[in-house]
Amino acid sequence: MVISGICFAGDQEVTVTGTAPIIGSKDQAQKQALKEAFRSAVEKGIGVWIKSETEVKNAMTVKDQILAKAEGYVKDHEILKEGESQGQYFVTIRAKVSVDQIGADFKQLLGRVKMQMDNPSITFVLTTWERRGTSRSTVLTETTTETSRSVSLAKIDENLWKKYPDSNIIDSFQNEFISKGFDLKAADKARKIAITESLAMTSVNPQDRDAVREAAEKDGANYVARGEVMIIDVQVSPSTGKQNVTAQLGVEIIDVGSGDIVASYTTTKTAASDSMQTAKAQAIMSIAALGARTLADQTLRKWQERALSGRFYTIEIRNIKSDRSQKTPLMRTISSLATIKSQTKQEMTLLMDVQYQGSKNDLGQRIIDEIGNKPGFKEDEFDGPGDEGGKIIFKFLK
């Protein structure tokens, strides 16, 4: 992230209108409409500050936090007009917004993002495929999407599909994620996966999500991109005589620590050229660049959101024989380090979902450091932290 050319614009006078539905009393609606007007005024102030910067990357990540305390940035205001219209109460105000303070708080919040999480890292398992023969085939049916669930990636049958050795998909994704400040892990391995001629020659099966996540974890990555470009149609245009090639992209971004799908994207594009090879290259490059740009933005936004509130991890504690001497002291230790969001006890196993500002490895090690060598937690009595399926694992041995 870069903040340079600081030149705050002082106080900015703006005229805005806020509205609110009249559900309870008019006084309540008036207060809510005024609050919305303040948010609109501060949003304009944010725009003024951003325009005054030479370059402000990732500013929108902390925008909601600024807007959440909008009244604090409005130094003075005058109500110009207010009233009711179609069940809504409206308030139009002239407000004086402190752009200096907005800028100062933006700098502080963005600095916290960088300090808390530093640069995220990512690796890639991305491939390109083409249909054997020339028949038309639609593999993915979803449109462009941003979601926390998995996209329906194709189950590739190599009797029907031929791996297309091509570096365009990996080049597009690596270049885009580097430009967004990501550190690349296992970049050479990712490139070999993209350009090898057969799935059997890859170091990890792209269709096995768990295997992909585990390989990325060994590579030390925070995220892994898994997916493919598929050439689903090649036709000659009857009107132009050009080769029309249609490619379809499906890629998901997996949080290596938790196994969550933090971003996904599917789309289809067609390219035309006198040469079939050129049309294929253009279709692949175009769709890969679009997917890389979209997913890099989504993933970076998710990383920065979690930097401010903490990331979510699951802790599993096994072989609990005593609540008093084992479960209770361990839970006290964990709650002193992280926020426990939920817990479930089944027989001798305790599952906890926690929120923590830091990495999974850091949390596991801090738990061990804090619990120390108390009775029941000595090295020959207590084991951890381990990792299975993205969970932090501890277990009592005696």
Secondary structure as the mmCIF struct_conf table of DSSP 4:
data_model
#
loop_
_struct_conf.conf_type_id
_struct_conf.id
_struct_conf.beg_label_comp_id
_struct_conf.beg_label_asym_id
_struct_conf.beg_label_seq_id
_struct_conf.end_label_comp_id
_struct_conf.end_label_asym_id
_struct_conf.end_label_seq_id
STRN STRN1 ILE A 3 SER A 4
BEND BEND1 GLY A 5 GLY A 5
STRN STRN2 ASP A 11 PRO A 21
BEND BEND2 ILE A 23 GLY A 24
HELX_RH_AL_P HELX_RH_AL_P1 LYS A 26 LYS A 51
TURN_TY1_P TURN_TY1_P1 SER A 52 SER A 52
BEND BEND3 GLU A 53 THR A 54
STRN STRN3 GLU A 55 VAL A 56
TURN_TY1_P TURN_TY1_P2 LYS A 57 ASN A 58
HELX_RH_3T_P HELX_RH_3T_P1 ALA A 59 VAL A 62
HELX_RH_AL_P HELX_RH_AL_P2 LYS A 63 ALA A 68
TURN_TY1_P TURN_TY1_P3 LYS A 69 LYS A 69
HELX_RH_3T_P HELX_RH_3T_P2 ALA A 70 TYR A 73
STRN STRN4 VAL A 74 SER A 85
TURN_TY1_P TURN_TY1_P4 GLN A 86 GLY A 87
STRN STRN5 GLN A 88 SER A 98
HELX_RH_AL_P HELX_RH_AL_P3 VAL A 99 MET A 117
STRN STRN6 SER A 121 ARG A 131
BEND BEND4 ARG A 132 THR A 134
BEND BEND5 THR A 144 THR A 144
BEND BEND6 SER A 148 ARG A 149
TURN_TY1_P TURN_TY1_P5 GLU A 158 LEU A 160
STRN STRN7 TRP A 161 LYS A 163
BEND BEND7 SER A 167 SER A 167
HELX_RH_AL_P HELX_RH_AL_P4 ASN A 168 SER A 179
TURN_TY1_P TURN_TY1_P6 LYS A 180 GLY A 181
HELX_LH_PP_P HELX_LH_PP_P1 PHE A 182 PHE A 182
STRN STRN8 ASP A 183 LEU A 184
BEND BEND8 LYS A 185 ALA A 186
HELX_RH_AL_P HELX_RH_AL_P5 ALA A 187 ILE A 195
BEND BEND9 GLU A 197 GLU A 197
HELX_RH_3T_P HELX_RH_3T_P3 LEU A 199 MET A 201
BEND BEND10 THR A 202 VAL A 204
TURN_TY1_P TURN_TY1_P7 PRO A 206 GLN A 207
HELX_RH_AL_P HELX_RH_AL_P6 ARG A 209 LYS A 218
TURN_TY1_P TURN_TY1_P8 ASP A 219 GLY A 220
BEND BEND11 ASN A 222 ASN A 222
STRN STRN9 TYR A 223 VAL A 236
TURN_TY1_P TURN_TY1_P9 PRO A 238 THR A 240
STRN STRN10 GLN A 243 ASP A 255
TURN_TY1_P TURN_TY1_P10 VAL A 256 SER A 258
STRN STRN11 ILE A 261 SER A 273
BEND BEND12 ASP A 274 SER A 275
HELX_RH_AL_P HELX_RH_AL_P7 MET A 276 SER A 309
STRN STRN12 ARG A 311 ARG A 318
HELX_RH_PI_P HELX_RH_PI_P1 ASP A 323 LYS A 327
HELX_RH_AL_P HELX_RH_AL_P8 THR A 328 LEU A 337
BEND BEND13 ALA A 338 ALA A 338
STRN STRN13 THR A 339 GLN A 346
TURN_TY1_P TURN_TY1_P11 GLU A 347 MET A 348
STRN STRN14 THR A 349 TYR A 356
BEND BEND14 GLN A 357 GLY A 358
HELX_RH_AL_P HELX_RH_AL_P9 LYS A 360 ILE A 371
TURN_TY1_P TURN_TY1_P12 GLY A 372 ASN A 373
TURN_TY1_P TURN_TY1_P13 PRO A 375 GLY A 376
BEND BEND15 LYS A 378 LYS A 378
TURN_TY1_P TURN_TY1_P14 GLU A 379 GLU A 381
STRN STRN15 PHE A 382 GLU A 388
TURN_TY1_P TURN_TY1_P15 GLY A 389 GLY A 390
STRN STRN16 LYS A 391 PHE A 396
#
